Amino acid sequence: MRALRTSVAIAAAASAAIVSLLACGDSNLSAMFEPGGPVDGGARTDAGFGAPEDEDHGSASGVVVVHAASFPAFRLCFSGYPELPPQPELAVMPEANVVGVEVGSVVRIPPFERAPGKVYVIAQRKVSAGPADVTKSCGELLDPAQGELFAINDYNEAGELTEPLGVTNVAVLAITGCGGLGFIAPLGVPQDECGPSYDTSYGGLAAKTLALVPSGAATAESLPVQVVHLSTTLEAHRATGEVVDVTFGAFDDTSTTPLAQAVVREPQLFEPTPAVRLTLDEDGEAMYGTHGFRIALRATDGGADATVAVDQSLAEIQQLSAAQALPTSYYATASSYALLLLGDPRITPTHADGGANDRYDPRRAVHLLAVPVKEPTDGGDAPTTRDAGESLDDAGKSSQ
């Protein structure tokens, strides 16, 4: 099987054009880089991973919200923080000017100094807002007396978080599983893929948390990485004798065999893998398009051939992780990189007959997102922490 590749030329050209226009003073494009602009705006409460070329990336603390669920774009509320508006508060979705977390995307928000409590996953269209709009607090929106949002139709719950999150480290908060039938049907997700305990009304979403541990800093010659496997559709192949294999190196567009450097084989779902320091064997900007990762499904017997192989260059990963950054600065951060593995292997750029798939979405297909993780001692650019406040439960505001 031929490895699936998406084009890096378009992404690289687009990045170069934006930088050129900004240099010429284009006010509309300049607004994209303002806090709350139409990217992961590094603003008061929502800090994205990208930044203009002359700024650093990454953080030593904070919460990385990841959309790894069968659910539309969302925003989150927490019973322990009724005073907050739905999160993210300012960071907008890719290729849009509305706030939220799109499928297969990541947004960083500030730490939670007390337990977040119950997690409410709200369809973004129900709390749609631009970065400059004022949104009601979660306490107001979820108060049954005010009749703003209702379970089943507007949101599903995803369990409860009983410990502070992201205060002394970078923490992943991944929303996984399936939303209720009303949410997954428009996405074309079969109900039988949602597990035996799936509830058609309330769904089966879960909030998974894990700590990201830094593993040194990137250099011009090496890149420290750690894979975090979050794809339940890839994991389902384990039952049929296939496991995930991730390798790194220069691409051979005609092959599905492993690339030169091993990254991880058989990662466990929702568990960070051991860190690996990859060697960068070329210099110059071209390397970001010619080198990257091959994500494959291979037989557990150790065979080299793959039934699925997806190639993703370093430039393509940066584009999906922080569209307003450039590879040359994004991978020069004094940090290591958590590689979040997401997506469905059935979603491909072409159909079985070789024709182009007009509905292909790289954020729903198998892909990696790179999250820079700094050492706590360097201070990072830790997001502002939150003030104390009474919980939704303390306030007597029910989620139902």
Secondary structure, 3 states (H helix, E strand, C coil): CCCEECCHHHHHHHHHHHHHHHHCCCHHHHHHCCCCCCCCCCCCCCCCCCCCCCCCCCECCEEEEEEEEECCCEEEEECCCCCCCCECCCCECCCCCCECECCCCEEEECCECCCCEEEEEEEHHHHCCCCCCCCCCHHHHCCCCCCCCCECCCEEEEEEECCCECCCCEEEEEEEEECCHHHHHHHCCCHHHHCCCCECCCEEEEEEEEEECCCCCCCCCEEEEEEEECCHHHHHHHHHCEEEEEEEEECCCCCCCCCCEEEEECCCCCCECCCEEEECCCCCCCHHHHEEEEEEEEECCCCCCEEEEEEEEHHHHHHHHCCCCCHHHHCCCCCEEEEEEECECCCCCECCCCCECCCCCCCCECEEEEEEECCHHHCCCCCCCCCCCCCCCCCCCCCC
